[in-house]
Amino acid sequence: MKNHLPTKPFISRRIVSGLSSRKFFIAIVVLLGIQALWIALTGKYPMAFDEDFHLGLIRLYADHASPFWSTYPPGGNAYGALTRDPSYLYHFLMSFPYRLIRLFTSDQTIQVLILRFINTALFLSGLPLYQRLLRKTGASKALVNAVLLLFVLIPIVPLLVGQINYDNLLFPLVALTLLLAIRVITSIKAGSLSMTASLQFLTVGLIASLVKYAFLPIFVAAFIVVLVLFIRTFGVRSIRLHKIHKKTVVAAFAGRATKLSLAAFIIIFALAFERYGINVIRYHSPVPDCNQVLTIAQCRSYGPWVRDYDLIAIKSVKSNPMSFTGQWLQGMWLRTFFTLAGPSNDYETRGPFLVPAISSVVFVGLGIGAVAIKRRKIWKARPTIFALLGTASLLYLLILFLQQYKLYANTGVPVAINGRYLIPIAPFLILIGALGVRQFIRATVLKIGAVGLTVGCMLLGGGGLTYVLRSNDAWYWPSSPVRTANHAVQKTIGPAIPGYTHPTAFLPYP
């Protein structure tokens, strides 16, 4: 009698096919959407990630016709040097839906919820872009989808996505900028520079830089990679502008798409120069400090500035780079997997769950080790793409570390260390680590097992569960359905999660 049980290869192929499917990717998007919306509907305003700051700026722009300020607005001191702040485009753009919302309701709760929903939609729009971007490395659909599933199960991700924050607009713009950089790279490799793609790359990159200045290292890294490839392909002579014939320039800008791209670039370049360019000319810095623009008395209303100013005044500890590096690594890890309430609860903090917290350290260690050993083999697959993503990620990390070390050196205290700053590059880092580990696992069934183990560890308290299981009624909107729903999850799922009874686990204080 024949055995009709399915064979292991058949089962493995079905699982890989499922992981590769469009339905599975849609399920990932839906999963993040549900987590973020649950948090948006649960957490009372303002939540922890500067919601009151962002909504306050949105309201200021909603009462202003343009993004430019001829005089300093009343009540603007709480937002620092906002007239010279280059990270303004999110607030200006979000002021338009806010203007529409307030025509129909003056209820702040409704206004906040609608803006949170818009922010969730903005972030979700970035997932298909990141999927396309990660696929450019040559990684399979199954692996890319698995990486994105792990990404949306990082506790800090849905916590950010459910709030009003400019990072939610930056996320899709990062992926779009790098995709356009790859389009330029592809045209160079084909033997000609696409002017349309180049203009679009520069335009979107400048837009992202006006959403958040912290994007600049990624943009600069992408520009350098493109420029180096251009010079290596066409030679140094190709960038000598005085030798370019007028007819060549005219031909390069022929076509409607190129002309529209040029017009968009000119507009966005002018906006970027109005902030970054004028700031460099006037204050010798692309992002001037608050007291370079305003008086110290005015800046004392701006929370981050006065925090640093007061800490500098009482600094008693010498800065130690080695000590800071350890604190930085520990702080970034903790604040990627923890959860916290908003300012009305004095930012009450709850620690990560045991399994996601510990397993993440193990997985990161394995990934770094695997990449270090197999870096040449990984690099050989798509060297230019890995140069782009690797350079962008490393430069971003380096600038982030140096900025925070500078704060530490000035204040003597490690401040502003937040895991959410890693979100734009987290999918790249996870994928590169996964590609390294994959080099040591040949059998498909073992690869599936590795994915299952990793996802399983994250499900034991990761994602939005960290917020829901660690929060309490003081964190919530004053709504019975919200509290009832969260209590039900806490009572049914909580006891099954290791570490549930230790809410301050891994925190440096009880």
N, C-alpha and C positions, 0 to 999 in steps of 0.2 A: 504494500500500500504506500503510495507516494505521500511525502510530507508536504502539505499545502501551507505550512506556516511561512510567513514572509521572511526572507533572508535579511541579515544585518545590512548588507550593501543597499538593498532596496529601501529599508527603513531609513538609513542614513541619507539616501538621495531624496526621499520624501521630506525629511526634516530640513535639509539644505534648500530644497525647492521652496518650502514654506518660508524659511528665513529670507529668501531672495525675493519673495513675492511683493507685489504692490500692496496687497491687503495687509501684509505684516507691517510694512512701512506706515500705512495709514493708521494701523492700530497703535504704533508708537506715537504718532502725532496726537491721536485721540487720548492716549494715556497721559501725555504731558498736559493736554488741554483740560482733562478732568481734574488732575492734581492741582493745576494752577487756578482753575475756576473755583474749586473747593476752598482753597486758601483765600482767594479774593472775596468769596462770599462769607468767609469765616472771620478773618482778621479785621479788627476794628481799625479805623483810620486815626492817626497815621501809623503805618507799619514801619518796620525797622530801617529799610533801605532808603532813607531820605524822602519819603513820600510827601511830607509837608513842605520840604524844600522845593521839590519838583512841581507840585500842584501850586504852590505860591508863585513860582515863576510863570507857570502857565497862565495864571490869573492876571499877572502883571502884563503879559503880552496880549492877553485878551482885551485889555483896555487901551491897547496901543496899536496904531495903524501899521507900523513897520517894525522890522527887527532892530532898527537904529534908534539911538537915544541922543537927542540934543541936550537934554538936561537929565539930571539924576532923578528917577521917579520917587515919589513919596512912599515910604515903607520899604525902599529897596536895600537899606543897610543890612537887613537880615540875609541877603543873598550875595554879599560881598561885592566885588568890582564887576557887577553884572553888565555895565555898559561896555566893558572891554573883555568880557569873558568870551572866548572863542567857542565854548560848548553851549551854544544857544539854540541851534536849529531845531532840536527836538521840542523845546518848550514853545518856540514860535509856531511850529507846525501843529502841535497838540492844542494850541490856543483856539484853532478853528473849530474842531469838534466840540471843545468846551463852550465856545460862544454859542454854538447851535444848541447844546444841551441846556444851557441856562435860560434859553428862550422858553423852554417848556417846563423847567422846574428849578426852584431855588433850593431844593433839598440837597444838602451836601452829601448825604449818604448815597442818594441815587446818582449824583454827579460822579462821585468817587468810584462807584461800582461800574458805571459805564466806561469811565476812563481806564479802569483796570481791565475790563473786557477787551478794549481796544489794544492795550499793551500786550495782553495775552495773544491776540491775533497777530500783532506785529512780530513777536518772537516766534510763534508757530510758523510764520511765513519763511523763516530762516531755515527750518529743518530740511525742506526739499533742496534748498540751495547748498546746504552742507552735505547732503547726500550726493549731489552732483559733484561737488568739490572733492570729497573723499574718494569717489569713484575714479577721479583723474589720476590717482596714485596707482591704478591698476588693481586695487583690492576688489574682491568679489562683492556682489550685492549682498550676499549673506553676511559677510564680515562687516561691511559698512553698516548694515541695518543692526547688527548685534552691537556695534560700537555706539550707535545712536540710542539704542535701548539702554545701554549702560549709562550713557550721558544723561538721559531724562530721569534716571533713578538716583542721580546724585542729589542729596537733599537740598542743597542751596539753589538748584536750578528751578524747580517749581516754586520755591519760596520767592525768588526774584520775579519770575514770570507772572505771578499773581499780584504784582505791585505796580504802581505808577513810577517808572524809572526809565531814564534815557538809554540804559543798557539794552532794553527790549527792542529799540529801534536800531541800535548799533549792531546787534547780533546778525540780522540778515544782511546788513551793509558790509560787514567784514567778509562774509562768504561771497557776496556779489563782486566786491572789489577784487578778490583773489581769482574768481572765475574769469573776470575780464582781463586780469593780468595773464592768465593762462591762454586766453584767446589771442592776446598780443604775442605771447611766446610762440604759439602755434603758427602765427603768420610769419614771424621771423624765421622759424625753422623751415617754412615753405619757401623762403627766399625773398620775401617782400614784407615790409612793415605795413600792417593795416592801420591807416590813419583813423578810420572810424572806431575801431576797437581801442586804439591808443587814447583817443579823446574821451571815450566812454570810461575807460579805466581811470584816467586822471580826474574826470568829473565826479564819478561815484566815490573815489578816494577822498576828494576834497569835501564832498558832502558828509561823509562819515567823520572826517576830521572836525567838521563844524557841529556834529552831534556830540562828540566827546573827544577832547584833545588827546586822551590816552591812546587813541587809535593811531596817532602819528607814527610810532615805531613800526607798526605793521605796514603802513603805507610806504614809508621810507624803505623798508626792507624789500617790499615788492618792486618798487621803482628801481632799486639798485640791481636786483636780480635781472629785471628786464633790460636795463641799460648795459650790464655786463654781457648778457647774451647778444645784444644788438652789436656791441663793439667786437665781440669775438667772431660774429658771423660776417659782418660787413666791413670791419676794420675801423681804425680811429678816423680815417679820412672822411668816413660817411657822416660824421657829426660836425664837420666844418661848414657852418651855415653860410659863410661868405662864398663858398664854391658851389652852392646849390643854385641851379638855373631857375629863373622866374617861371618858365613854362612847367618845370617839374613841380613847383609848389602849387601852381594853379591846378595841374592834373591831379595832385594828391588830394585836393579838397573838392574835386568834382563829385557829383552825386548828392541826392537829397539827404540821405542818411548822414553823410559826412558833414554836410552844411548844418543840419540840425544839431549834430553832436558838437560841432564847433561853437554854435550859438550858446548851447547849454554850458559848455566849458567856460566860455568868456564870462557868462553871468556868475557861475559858481566861483570862478577864479577871483572875480571882483569882490564877491562876498568874503572869500577867504583872506584876500589881501587887506580888506577893511579891518579885519580882526588881527590876524597873525602878522601881516606886514606892518601895519601901523603900530602894533604893540612892540615889534622889534625896533622900529625906528624911534618910537617915543620912550619906551621903557627898557629897551635892550633885552627883552625877553618875549617869546611868543605868548607866554601865559604869565602876565605880571602878578606879583603878590598884591594882596588887597591894599596894603598901606602904601604901595606905589601909586595907586589911583585915588584912594580915599584917605581921609585922616584916620589916625589911630582911634579916635573917639567913635567914628563911624564904623570902623572895622570891628569894634568890640561887640557889635550886634551880630556879627557873622560867626556862628558856632565853631567851625573848623579852625578859623584863623585865631580866635581868642583862646581856644584850647592850646594851640601851639605856642602862642605868644606868652601865655601864663606859665606853661611848662618850661619854656626857655628861661624865664625870669627866675625860676626856682631850681634849675638844673643843678644836681649835685653829684651825678654819676658820670664818669668818663665813658665815652663810647668805646665799645669793643666789637670789632667786626665779626670775630668768631662767635662771640656770645649772641650777637644779633642774628647771625645766620641760623643758628639753632632755634632761636625764638621765632624767626621768620618762617622756617619750615614747619615748626610745630603749630604756629598760629594759622598758617594757610591751610594745613590739614584739618585742624579743629574747626575752622570757620567755613570749611567746605561741607562738613558733615553734621554740624550742630544746627540748632534753631534758636530763635529769639523773638521776643515781643517788641513792640514799638516804644517810643519815648514816653507815652502816658503810663507805661508799666516799668519805666526806668530801664528799658532794654533788658528785661529779665531773660536770662540765658539758660538754655537746657542743652546738655551734652549729647553727643552722637550715640547711636545704639551700638552695642558691642560688635556684632558680626560685620556690618558695613565698615565700621571704623577700623577694626583690626585687619580685615581682609584687604581693604584698600591699600594699606601699607605693604602688605605681602605682594599684592598684584603690581603695585608701582615698582617695588624692588625687583621683581622678576622681569618686568618690562624693561627697566633700565639696563639690567644685566644682559638680557637677551639682545637688545639693540646694540649695546657696546660690543658684544661678540660677533653679531651678524650684520653689523652696520653696512659693510661693503656689499653684501648680497642684497640687502634691502635697497640700498642706494642705486644699484645697477638697474633695477626694474624701470624706474622713471627718474633719472638723476635731476633733471631740471625742475620737475614738480616737487620732489623732495627738497631741493635747494630752496625753492620758493616757500614752501610751508615750514621747513626747518628754520630758515633764516628769519621769517616773520615771527615764528613762535619764540625763538631764542632772543631776538632783539627786544621783543615785547617783554619777555621775562626779565631780561637784564635791566631795561629801563625801569620797570616796575620795582625791582629789587633796589636799584640805586636811589630811586626817589624815596622809597620808604626807609632806606638806610640814612639818607640825608636828614629826614625828619627825626630819626632816632639820634643821629649825631648832634642835632641842634637841641633836642628836647630831653635826651637821656631816657626816653620812654618809647617802647615799640608801639606806635600808634598807626591807625589806618591800615592794618593788615587784615585783608578780607578775601576769603576764598572766591567770592563772586567775581573778582577781577580776572580769574582764570577762565571764566566761562567762554569767552570768544575763541580761545585756543585749545580748550579742553578736548573737543572732538579730534583735533589733530594729534594731540599727545596720546590719547587713548588708542587711536588707530596705529600710530607708529609703534607703540608698545606691543599691541596685538600682533602686528606684522613680525616683530622680533620673536615673540613667543612661538608664533606659528612655524618658524623655521626649525624648531625642535620637536614639533608634533607632526608626524607624517600621516597617520591613520585618520580618516575622516571622522570615524566614531569617537576618537579621542579629542579631536577639535570640537566636535559637538558637545562632548562632555565638559571640556574646559569652558565653553560659552555658558553651558547650563550651570556649572558651579559658580561662575562669576556672577551671573544674573541672580541665581538663587541667594547668594550672600547679600546682594544689594536689596533683594525683596524682604529680607528679614529686618525691616526697620528703615530702609532707605527711601528716597523719593519724598513724596508728600506725606508719607506716614510719619516721618520724623516730626514734622510740625503738628500733625493731628494728635499723635500719641503723647507728645511732650507738652502740649499747650494746656491751658486751663481757662476757666470762664472769664477771667480778667483780661484775657487776650482777645475775646470775641466781641462781635457786635452784640448789643443787647437784644437778642432775638432768640425766642424759645426754640424754633426749628433748628437753628444753627447749633445751639448747645445740645439739643437732643440728639442730633445726628452725630456730633463729635463724641458725645458720651457713649453712644451705641458702638462706635468704632473702637473706642478705648476699652470698653468692657468685653467686646467679643474678640478683637485681634490682639490687644495689648498683652494679655497674659501669655500669649504664644510667642512673643518676641523676646529673645534673650536681652537682658538689661533693662527691661521695662520698669522695674521697681527701683532703678538707680538713675533718676533724672539728671543728676549732676555729674555723671560719669565723665571722666577725662577733663573736666574743667579744672583750672588751676586754683579754684576756690570752692568751698562747699556750697 
